[in-house]
Amino acid sequence: MTHKIADRKIINVVAAVFLKDGKVLATERGYGKWKGWWEFPGGKIEPGETPAEALKREIREELATDIEPGELLANVEYDYPDFHLSMQCFRCDILSGKLTLIEHEAARWLSPEEIHSVKWLPADVDILAAIIKTLQPTHP
């Protein structure tokens, strides 16, 4: 979903955060101005969609995988040069599918130590600390 506030385009998107074996899935964009940058997969919320519906559709389109969105991990507000991004990041579980790359160049499961080894999109950088905290085991 896209709208304008005070002559600035606002794009509402959702992102999937997949966690497995102490690692998080990152995908490399395969198109557009930000080609080669890494992100959490997802995309725009279309008119009439809930965030969960948008996330299910986007991941089916981008990764040929059916998912179940879970808890909201973060809301990210980020000003890019041409627009404002409002992103809801959800922890997601894979229901079926093999994470087939349709729109992305590459995908990697990154440990907390590796998470900064790729060039993240600026908005995605804002939630890396929370992701690292989620991945690290808690000690009593």
Salt bridges, closest charged atoms under 4 A:
GLU39 OE1 - ARG29 NH1 3.20
GLU39 OE2 - HIS104 NE2 2.99
GLU49 OE2 - ARG57 NE 2.65
GLU58 OE2 - ARG57 NH1 3.11
GLU61 OE1 - ARG57 NH1 3.33
GLU62 OE1 - HIS104 NE2 3.78
ASP66 OD1 - ARG60 NE 2.92
GLU68 OE1 - LYS56 NZ 3.97
GLU77 OE1 - HIS84 NE2 2.54
ASP79 OD1 - ARG8 NE 3.44
ASP79 OD1 - HIS84 ND1 2.62
ASP82 OD2 - LYS33 NZ 3.51
GLU105 OE2 - LYS35 NZ 3.29
